[in-house]
Amino acid sequence: MGFSFVPLGVGLIRLLAAMPPALGVATGRLLGTLLFYTARGRRLVCERNISVSFPELTPSEQKKLVKECFIQNGVGLTETAWSWHRPIGFIDDKVVVSGQELVHAARENQAGILLLCPHYSMLDLVAPLLHAVAGRFVISYRPNDNPTFDQTVRSGRTRYAELVDVRALREIVKRLKQGDIVWFGPDQDMGPRGSVFAPFFGRSACTVTTPSRLARISGAVSIFLDLHRDIKGVYHLSFVAMPDNYPCNDEVENACQLNQCIEKALRKHPSQYMWMHKRFKTNPDLTKQTLYQSD
């Protein structure tokens, strides 16, 4: 039986949660810096994503942004620890919200809300942040292949939300028709099946059509979540209305509108996004991808 890093990772999360917040953030920044220098594969992916998405930056500016991405994602580890282990309500006084009237309007109309949220570096902190302004909700997620780690994730997230397998579309539609808020991450390349290609930072990106289909079938209101942390440790949540014609019957147009919303949000705080994912791994002509190959 090979050595598993899962217990070590779970232990680190608990240690970060137990630290005073300022020390936890500092430790997260240090961990992010260490990963920048040691996680060569992830750094390569981040470098290639940054180079094609921000060609206007000089090489030195791109390198600085890549390093800051790792640092911010290191802070995200600490925020995950807070989310999973700190008392419910610990973050309530550090949340600034705008666009909440969109949520109120949907609830007054007894409509479900499909909350479209990119994979920000503070990904798991979304649970307590959203819970602070909207109460319990539903998270669509892909179960982890490691059952021990998956149970840890479930234990942390179910403090604030119900979990539904992202592939269980009927269950998601059911929750939306019941009037629930369903969190959905629409920004990863899941392959050509169930996807179309649409521009993202000037490059054609394989974009899932699941969000528009879910909204159409369920009649839910689609709302985009723009999220960032500031230097004072305050979290800014902005609920943003999707275009009036979203979703339409043209899936490419839907994907274009969705990617434009994501791009607009990320350009404001680019280092607070998980650029370590292979966002452009699928080529439009389905030929072999070379963007992420090492030189």
C-alpha positions as CSV (number, residue, x, y, z in Angstrom):
1,M,0.0,0.0,0.0
2,G,1.5,3.3,-1.1
3,F,1.8,6.4,1.2
4,S,-1.2,8.7,1.2
5,F,-0.8,12.4,1.6
6,V,-4.5,12.8,2.5
7,P,-4.1,12.4,6.3
8,L,-1.2,14.9,6.1
9,G,-3.4,17.4,4.1
10,V,-6.3,17.0,6.5
11,G,-4.0,17.6,9.4
12,L,-2.6,20.7,7.8
13,I,-6.1,22.1,7.3
14,R,-7.0,21.5,10.9
15,L,-3.7,23.3,12.0
16,L,-4.5,26.3,9.8
17,A,-8.0,26.5,11.2
18,A,-6.6,26.6,14.8
19,M,-4.2,29.5,14.1
20,P,-5.1,33.1,14.8
21,P,-6.5,34.5,11.5
22,A,-3.5,36.8,10.7
23,L,-1.0,33.9,11.3
24,G,-3.2,31.6,9.2
25,V,-3.1,34.0,6.3
26,A,0.6,34.5,6.6
27,T,1.1,30.8,6.7
28,G,-1.1,30.4,3.7
29,R,0.9,32.9,1.8
30,L,4.1,31.1,2.7
31,L,2.6,27.8,1.5
32,G,1.6,29.4,-1.7
33,T,5.1,30.7,-2.2
34,L,6.6,27.2,-1.6
35,L,4.2,25.7,-4.1
36,F,5.2,28.3,-6.7
37,Y,8.8,27.0,-6.4
38,T,8.0,23.3,-6.0
39,A,4.8,22.4,-7.9
40,R,6.4,22.6,-11.4
41,G,3.5,21.0,-13.2
42,R,0.9,23.4,-11.8
43,R,3.2,26.3,-12.3
44,L,3.6,25.4,-16.0
45,V,-0.2,25.3,-16.4
46,C,-0.6,28.7,-14.6
47,E,2.2,30.2,-16.7
48,R,0.7,29.1,-20.0
49,N,-2.8,30.3,-19.0
50,I,-1.5,33.7,-17.9
51,S,0.6,34.1,-21.1
52,V,-2.3,33.5,-23.5
53,S,-4.9,35.4,-21.4
54,F,-2.8,38.4,-20.6
55,P,-0.5,38.9,-23.6
56,E,-0.4,42.7,-22.9
57,L,1.8,42.0,-19.8
58,T,5.5,41.8,-20.1
59,P,7.2,38.5,-19.3
60,S,8.3,39.9,-15.9
61,E,4.7,41.1,-15.2
62,Q,3.4,37.7,-16.2
63,K,5.8,35.9,-13.8
64,K,4.9,38.2,-11.0
65,L,1.2,37.5,-11.6
66,V,1.8,33.7,-11.7
67,K,3.6,33.9,-8.3
68,E,0.8,36.0,-6.8
69,C,-1.7,33.4,-8.1
70,F,0.1,30.8,-6.0
71,I,0.2,33.0,-3.0
72,Q,-3.5,33.8,-3.2
73,N,-4.3,30.2,-3.6
74,G,-2.2,29.5,-0.5
75,V,-4.4,31.9,1.3
76,G,-7.3,29.9,-0.1
77,L,-6.0,26.9,1.8
78,T,-6.4,28.8,5.1
79,E,-9.8,30.0,4.0
80,T,-10.8,26.4,3.3
81,A,-9.7,25.5,6.9
82,W,-11.8,28.3,8.3
83,S,-14.8,27.2,6.3
84,W,-14.6,23.6,7.4
85,H,-13.7,24.0,11.1
86,R,-14.5,27.5,12.4
87,P,-17.8,28.2,14.1
88,I,-20.7,29.0,11.7
89,G,-21.1,32.7,11.5
90,F,-17.4,33.5,12.0
91,I,-17.2,35.4,8.7
92,D,-20.5,37.3,8.9
93,D,-19.1,40.6,9.9
94,K,-16.5,40.6,7.1
95,V,-18.9,40.4,4.2
96,V,-19.9,43.3,1.9
97,V,-22.8,42.5,-0.5
98,S,-24.2,44.2,-3.6
99,G,-26.9,43.0,-5.9
100,Q,-28.7,41.2,-3.1
101,E,-32.0,42.5,-4.5
102,L,-31.7,40.0,-7.4
103,V,-31.8,37.2,-4.8
104,H,-34.8,38.8,-3.0
105,A,-36.7,39.2,-6.3
106,A,-36.2,35.6,-7.3
107,R,-37.4,34.4,-3.9
108,E,-40.4,36.6,-4.0
109,N,-41.3,35.0,-7.3
110,Q,-40.6,31.6,-5.7
111,A,-38.0,30.9,-8.4
112,G,-34.9,28.8,-8.0
113,I,-31.5,30.5,-8.4
114,L,-28.7,29.0,-10.5
115,L,-25.7,30.8,-9.0
116,L,-22.9,30.8,-11.6
117,C,-19.6,31.1,-9.7
118,P,-16.0,30.6,-11.1
119,H,-13.4,28.7,-9.2
120,Y,-11.9,31.6,-7.2
121,S,-9.0,30.9,-4.9
122,M,-11.3,31.3,-1.9
123,L,-13.5,28.5,-3.3
124,D,-14.6,26.8,-0.1
125,L,-15.1,30.1,1.7
126,V,-18.0,30.7,-0.7
127,A,-20.1,28.4,1.5
128,P,-20.0,30.5,4.7
129,L,-20.0,33.7,2.7
130,L,-23.1,32.8,0.8
131,H,-24.7,31.3,3.9
132,A,-24.2,34.6,5.7
133,V,-26.4,36.4,3.2
134,A,-28.8,33.8,1.9
135,G,-28.9,30.9,4.4
136,R,-28.5,27.3,3.4
137,F,-28.2,26.5,-0.2
138,V,-27.1,23.6,-2.6
139,I,-23.6,23.0,-3.9
140,S,-23.2,21.0,-7.1
141,Y,-19.8,19.3,-6.9
142,R,-17.8,16.4,-8.3
143,P,-17.1,13.8,-5.6
144,N,-13.4,13.2,-5.0
145,D,-11.9,9.8,-6.1
146,N,-10.4,9.4,-2.6
147,P,-13.2,8.4,-0.3
148,T,-11.4,9.7,2.8
149,F,-10.8,13.1,1.4
150,D,-14.3,13.2,-0.2
151,Q,-15.8,12.6,3.3
152,T,-13.7,15.5,4.7
153,V,-14.9,17.8,1.9
154,R,-18.5,16.7,2.5
155,S,-18.2,17.2,6.2
156,G,-16.9,20.7,5.8
157,R,-19.3,21.9,3.1
158,T,-22.5,20.4,4.5
159,R,-22.3,22.7,7.5
160,Y,-23.7,25.3,5.2
161,A,-25.2,23.6,2.2
162,E,-26.6,20.4,0.8
163,L,-24.3,18.6,-1.7
164,V,-25.5,17.2,-5.1
165,D,-23.3,15.4,-7.6
166,V,-22.8,17.7,-10.5
167,R,-23.6,14.9,-12.8
168,A,-27.0,14.3,-11.2
169,L,-28.8,16.8,-13.4
170,R,-32.3,15.6,-12.6
171,E,-31.6,16.2,-8.9
172,I,-30.3,19.6,-9.6
173,V,-33.3,20.5,-11.7
174,K,-35.5,19.2,-8.8
175,R,-33.7,21.5,-6.3
176,L,-34.1,24.5,-8.6
177,K,-37.8,23.9,-9.1
178,Q,-38.2,23.7,-5.4
179,G,-36.8,27.3,-5.2
180,D,-33.3,26.5,-3.9
181,I,-30.1,28.4,-4.6
182,V,-27.8,26.0,-6.4
183,W,-24.1,26.9,-6.7
184,F,-22.6,25.8,-10.0
185,G,-19.0,26.2,-11.2
186,P,-19.2,26.7,-15.0
187,D,-15.5,27.6,-15.8
188,Q,-13.6,24.3,-16.3
189,D,-12.8,22.5,-19.5
190,M,-14.8,19.2,-19.2
191,G,-14.1,18.0,-22.7
192,P,-16.1,18.4,-25.9
193,R,-19.1,16.3,-24.9
194,G,-21.9,18.6,-23.6
195,S,-19.8,21.7,-24.5
196,V,-19.3,24.3,-27.1
197,F,-16.4,26.6,-27.9
198,A,-16.6,30.3,-27.1
199,P,-14.0,33.0,-26.6
200,F,-12.4,33.4,-23.2
201,F,-9.6,36.0,-22.8
202,G,-9.3,36.0,-26.6
203,R,-8.8,32.3,-27.0
204,S,-11.4,29.7,-27.9
205,A,-12.3,27.7,-24.8
206,C,-14.4,24.5,-24.4
207,T,-17.3,25.7,-22.3
208,V,-20.0,23.5,-20.7
209,T,-23.6,24.0,-21.8
210,T,-25.0,22.5,-18.6
211,P,-25.8,25.9,-16.9
212,S,-28.0,27.1,-19.7
213,R,-29.8,23.7,-20.0
214,L,-30.4,23.6,-16.3
215,A,-31.9,27.2,-16.3
216,R,-34.1,26.4,-19.3
217,I,-35.5,23.2,-17.9
218,S,-36.0,24.4,-14.4
219,G,-37.1,28.0,-15.1
220,A,-34.6,29.1,-12.5
221,V,-33.1,32.6,-12.5
222,S,-29.4,32.7,-13.5
223,I,-27.2,35.0,-11.3
224,F,-23.5,35.4,-11.6
225,L,-21.4,35.7,-8.5
226,D,-18.5,38.2,-8.6
227,L,-16.3,37.7,-5.6
228,H,-13.0,39.0,-4.2
229,R,-11.1,39.6,-1.0
230,D,-9.5,43.0,-0.2
231,I,-6.2,43.7,1.6
232,K,-8.2,44.3,4.9
233,G,-9.6,40.8,4.9
234,V,-13.1,41.9,3.8
235,Y,-14.9,39.8,1.3
236,H,-17.0,41.5,-1.4
237,L,-19.9,39.5,-2.9
238,S,-21.6,41.0,-6.0
239,F,-24.7,39.2,-7.4
240,V,-24.8,40.2,-11.0
241,A,-27.7,39.6,-13.4
242,M,-27.1,37.6,-16.5
243,P,-28.1,39.1,-19.8
244,D,-31.9,39.3,-20.4
245,N,-31.8,36.7,-23.2
246,Y,-29.8,34.2,-21.1
247,P,-30.4,31.4,-21.7
248,C,-31.4,31.5,-25.3
249,N,-31.7,28.6,-27.8
250,D,-28.2,29.3,-29.2
251,E,-25.7,27.4,-26.9
252,V,-22.7,29.2,-28.4
253,E,-24.3,32.6,-27.6
254,N,-25.0,31.3,-24.1
255,A,-21.4,30.3,-23.7
256,C,-20.1,33.6,-25.0
257,Q,-22.2,35.5,-22.5
258,L,-21.1,33.3,-19.6
259,N,-17.5,33.6,-20.5
260,Q,-17.8,37.3,-20.8
261,C,-19.2,37.6,-17.3
262,I,-16.3,35.4,-16.0
263,E,-13.7,37.3,-17.8
264,K,-15.0,40.7,-16.7
265,A,-14.9,39.5,-13.1
266,L,-11.4,38.0,-13.3
267,R,-9.8,41.0,-15.0
268,K,-10.4,43.0,-11.8
269,H,-8.6,40.6,-9.5
270,P,-6.8,38.1,-11.8
271,S,-4.5,36.7,-9.0
272,Q,-7.6,35.5,-7.0
273,Y,-8.5,32.8,-9.6
274,M,-7.4,29.2,-9.9
275,W,-5.3,29.5,-13.1
276,M,-3.7,26.2,-12.3
277,H,-6.6,24.4,-14.1
278,K,-6.1,23.5,-17.7
279,R,-8.8,25.8,-19.0
280,F,-7.7,25.4,-22.7
281,K,-6.9,21.7,-22.7
282,T,-9.4,20.9,-25.5
283,N,-8.7,22.2,-29.0
284,P,-11.6,23.3,-31.2
285,D,-10.5,20.9,-33.9
286,L,-10.0,18.2,-31.2
287,T,-6.4,17.8,-32.2
288,K,-3.8,17.0,-29.5
289,Q,-3.3,20.0,-27.1
290,T,0.3,21.3,-26.9
291,L,-0.3,24.5,-24.8
292,Y,0.6,22.7,-21.6
293,Q,3.5,20.6,-22.8
294,S,6.8,21.4,-21.3
295,D,9.5,22.7,-23.7
